[in-house]
Amino acid sequence: QVQLVESGGGLVQAGGSLRLSCAASKNIFSIDSMAWYRQPPGKQRELVAAITRGGSTNYADSVKGRFTISRDNAGNTVYLQMNSLKPEDTAVYSCNARTFVGRWINYWGQGTQVTVSS
């Protein structure tokens, strides 16, 4: 079982920056992958960025060059640094932990709202 708690969302003007944090209840280096997803109003949830246990990262095309996923060396927190924010980045951002224990299991945080004004 993994509990995830996100923080750092809020209201920001276009062109601004925010950093989201996801605090996990266990060492994230024991988890196969951590990711950030977002769900814009009226749309489906989409993958924003992910990082594997080995440190490989991947990003949605829409955020490449603007967002960076990282983790702390203590191994309990994953971050999403978001720069050059656009109104279309407005969404509820959720942290995900995915681990294989006989089968793939996904854990989710409660989500944090990010609103970018034009």
VOMAR-297134 format. One record per residue: residue number from 1; x, y, z of N, C-alpha, C in turn. Coordinates in steps of 0.05 Angstrom, whole numbers, padded with zeros to 5 digits. Atoms other than C-alpha are relative to their C-alpha. Layout:
R num     nu     nv     nw    cau    cav    caw     cu     cv     cw
R NUM      X      Y      Z      X      Y      Z      X      Y      Z
...
! end
This chain:
R num     nu     nv     nw    cau    cav    caw     cu     cv     cw
R   1  00017 -00024  00000  00000  00000  00000  00018  00025  00000
R   2 -00015 -00025  00002  00026  00069 -00019 -00020  00023  00002
R   3  00016 -00025 -00001 -00005  00135  00003  00016  00022 -00013
R   4 -00012 -00023  00015  00009  00196 -00040 -00014  00025  00007
R   5  00012 -00026 -00006 -00002  00268 -00021  00013  00021 -00017
R   6 -00010 -00021  00018  00005  00324 -00072 -00003  00027  00014
R   7  00002 -00028 -00009  00018  00397 -00057  00013  00018 -00021
R   8 -00013 -00019  00017  00039  00460 -00093 -00017  00011 -00022
R   9  00018 -00012  00021 -00020  00474 -00139 -00008  00028  00007
R  10  00010 -00027 -00006 -00051  00542 -00145 -00006  00015 -00026
R  11  00007 -00017  00023 -00067  00600 -00191  00025  00016 -00008
R  12 -00024 -00014  00010 -00012  00629 -00234 -00006  00013 -00027
R  13  00004 -00013  00026 -00009  00676 -00294  00016 -00015 -00021
R  14 -00014  00012  00022  00011  00651 -00362  00029  00009 -00001
R  15 -00028 -00007  00000  00086  00648 -00368  00014 -00005  00027
R  16 -00011  00005 -00027  00095  00634 -00294  00008 -00029  00004
R  17 -00010  00027 -00007  00121  00573 -00257 -00014 -00009  00026
R  18  00009  00013 -00025  00097  00525 -00204  00016 -00026  00003
R  19 -00012  00026 -00005  00128  00465 -00171 -00019 -00017  00017
R  20  00017  00019 -00015  00085  00406 -00150  00017 -00020  00014
R  21 -00014  00021 -00016  00107  00357 -00097 -00019 -00023  00005
R  22  00016  00024 -00006  00083  00286 -00085  00016 -00015  00021
R  23 -00013  00014 -00023  00101  00257 -00017 -00011 -00028  00002
R  24  00008  00028 -00001  00099  00181 -00015  00005 -00012  00028
R  25 -00002  00013 -00027  00089  00137  00046  00022 -00021  00002
R  26 -00023  00019  00000  00146  00091  00025  00021  00010 -00019
R  27 -00022 -00008  00017  00213  00098 -00009 -00007 -00005 -00029
R  28  00009  00002  00028  00199  00113 -00082  00020 -00016 -00017
R  29 -00019  00017  00015  00262  00075 -00103 -00008 -00029  00001
R  30  00011  00027  00000  00223  00012 -00085 -00025 -00002 -00018
R  31  00024 -00001  00017  00167  00032 -00133  00010  00001 -00030
R  32 -00009  00002  00027  00173  00015 -00207  00000  00026 -00016
R  33  00001 -00025  00014  00151  00082 -00233 -00018  00020  00016
R  34  00016 -00022 -00011  00124  00149 -00209 -00007  00018 -00023
R  35  00008 -00017  00022  00085  00195 -00253 -00019  00022  00009
R  36  00020 -00021 -00003  00044  00258 -00258 -00020 -00002 -00023
R  37  00022 -00001  00020 -00023  00257 -00294 -00015  00026  00004
R  38  00017 -00023 -00003 -00071  00314 -00307 -00027 -00005 -00014
R  39  00026  00002  00012 -00144  00320 -00323 -00011  00028 -00003
R  40  00011 -00027  00005 -00166  00386 -00356 -00030 -00001  00003
R  41  00029 -00001 -00003 -00238  00408 -00347 -00014 -00012 -00025
R  42  00015  00012  00022 -00284  00364 -00389  00015 -00019 -00018
R  43 -00016  00018  00016 -00228  00321 -00415  00010 -00024  00015
R  44 -00010  00024 -00013 -00197  00254 -00401  00027  00005  00013
R  45 -00026 -00002 -00014 -00138  00244 -00355  00022 -00008 -00020
R  46 -00023  00006  00018 -00070  00244 -00391  00026  00000  00015
R  47 -00027  00001 -00012  00001  00227 -00374  00015  00026 -00006
R  48 -00016 -00024  00003  00045  00288 -00363  00029 -00007 -00001
R  49 -00028  00008 -00002  00111  00259 -00341  00003 -00024  00018
R  50 -00004  00023 -00016  00139  00196 -00311  00030 -00004  00004
R  51 -00028  00007 -00006  00203  00172 -00279  00001 -00029  00011
R  52 -00002  00028 -00009  00224  00099 -00270  00019 -00002  00024
R  53 -00018  00005 -00023  00261  00068 -00212  00029  00006 -00008
R  54 -00027 -00004  00010  00324  00071 -00255  00006  00029 -00008
R  55 -00005 -00028  00006  00315  00145 -00268 -00007  00009 -00028
R  56  00008 -00008  00027  00290  00144 -00340 -00026  00017  00002
R  57  00023 -00017  00000  00240  00198 -00355 -00013  00001 -00027
R  58  00013 -00006  00025  00188  00211 -00408 -00022  00021  00005
R  59  00018 -00023 -00002  00142  00270 -00422 -00021  00000 -00022
R  60  00020 -00005  00021  00079  00286 -00460  00012  00021 -00018
R  61 -00011 -00019  00019  00097  00324 -00523 -00007  00029  00007
R  62  00010 -00027 -00006  00056  00384 -00499  00016  00014  00022
R  63 -00015 -00013 -00022  00102  00395 -00439  00030 -00002 -00003
R  64 -00029  00003  00004  00170  00376 -00466  00014  00027 -00001
R  65 -00015 -00025 -00001  00221  00430 -00452 -00011  00021  00020
R  66  00012 -00018 -00020  00175  00464 -00401 -00002 -00012  00027
R  67  00004  00014 -00025  00163  00412 -00347  00023 -00019  00005
R  68 -00021  00018 -00007  00214  00371 -00309 -00009 -00017  00024
R  69  00006  00018 -00022  00200  00310 -00265  00026 -00007  00014
R  70 -00025  00007 -00015  00251  00295 -00210 -00008 -00012  00027
R  71  00006  00012 -00026  00257  00261 -00143  00023  00008  00019
R  72 -00021 -00007 -00019  00295  00275 -00079  00017 -00024  00007
R  73 -00018  00022 -00006  00354  00234 -00057 -00009 -00017  00024
R  74  00010  00015 -00023  00319  00215  00008 -00020 -00021 -00009
R  75  00016  00021  00012  00271  00177 -00037 -00029 -00001  00008
R  76  00028  00000 -00007  00203  00199 -00012 -00017  00020 -00015
R  77  00014 -00021  00013  00184  00257 -00056  00007  00002 -00030
R  78 -00003 -00005  00028  00173  00267 -00130 -00010  00028 -00006
R  79  00007 -00027  00006  00169  00336 -00160 -00007  00003 -00030
R  80  00005 -00008  00027  00141  00367 -00223  00004  00030 -00001
R  81 -00005 -00029  00005  00173  00434 -00241 -00013  00008 -00026
R  82  00015 -00008  00024  00128  00470 -00289  00007  00029 -00006
R  83 -00008 -00027  00008  00155  00531 -00326 -00016  00008 -00025
R  84  00014 -00011  00024  00126  00575 -00381 -00028 -00011 -00002
R  85  00027  00011 -00001  00056  00555 -00361 -00018  00014 -00019
R  86  00019 -00010  00019  00000  00563 -00410 -00028 -00005  00011
R  87  00028  00005 -00009 -00076  00568 -00399 -00008 -00029 -00005
R  88  00007  00028  00006 -00082  00499 -00431  00012 -00020  00019
R  89 -00011  00017 -00021 -00041  00471 -00373 -00019 -00002  00024
R  90  00019  00001 -00021 -00101  00484 -00328 -00012 -00028  00003
R  91  00009  00027 -00004 -00121  00418 -00297  00003 -00008  00029
R  92 -00006  00013 -00026 -00124  00375 -00235  00023 -00019 -00005
R  93 -00024  00016  00003 -00055  00344 -00228  00001 -00021  00022
R  94  00000  00022 -00019 -00050  00276 -00195  00026 -00016 -00002
R  95 -00024  00017 -00002  00009  00235 -00172 -00007 -00029 -00002
R  96  00005  00029  00004  00013  00162 -00191  00025 -00016  00007
R  97 -00021  00019 -00005  00055  00105 -00165 -00009 -00027 -00011
R  98  00006  00025  00014  00058  00040 -00205  00020 -00020  00008
R  99 -00018  00020 -00010  00087 -00023 -00177 -00010 -00028 -00007
R 100  00008  00028  00007  00088 -00097 -00196  00003 -00018  00024
R 101  00000  00019 -00022  00069 -00145 -00141 -00017 -00023 -00009
R 102  00016  00022  00012  00047 -00206 -00180 -00017  00011 -00023
R 103  00015 -00014  00021  00007 -00157 -00222  00006  00030  00004
R 104 -00005 -00029 -00002  00011 -00082 -00237 -00021  00012  00018
R 105  00018 -00014 -00018 -00020 -00040 -00182  00006  00030 -00002
R 106 -00002 -00029  00001 -00033  00035 -00187 -00010  00013  00025
R 107  00009 -00016 -00023 -00038  00083 -00129 -00002  00029 -00009
R 108  00005 -00028  00008 -00064  00154 -00135 -00002  00018  00024
R 109  00004 -00021 -00020 -00061  00218 -00095 -00027  00012 -00005
R 110  00026 -00012  00002 -00121  00262 -00085 -00002  00022 -00021
R 111  00000 -00021  00021 -00100  00313 -00137  00003  00028  00011
R 112 -00003 -00028 -00007 -00082  00386 -00136 -00007  00017 -00024
R 113  00009 -00016  00022 -00113  00441 -00178  00022  00020 -00009
R 114 -00018 -00020  00012 -00069  00482 -00224 -00017  00016 -00020
R 115  00014 -00017  00017 -00101  00542 -00257  00018  00022 -00011
R 116 -00017 -00020  00013 -00065  00585 -00308 -00017  00021 -00013
R 117  00016 -00022  00012 -00096  00652 -00325  00015  00013 -00023
R 118 -00012 -00013  00024 -00085  00687 -00391  00004  00030  00004
! end
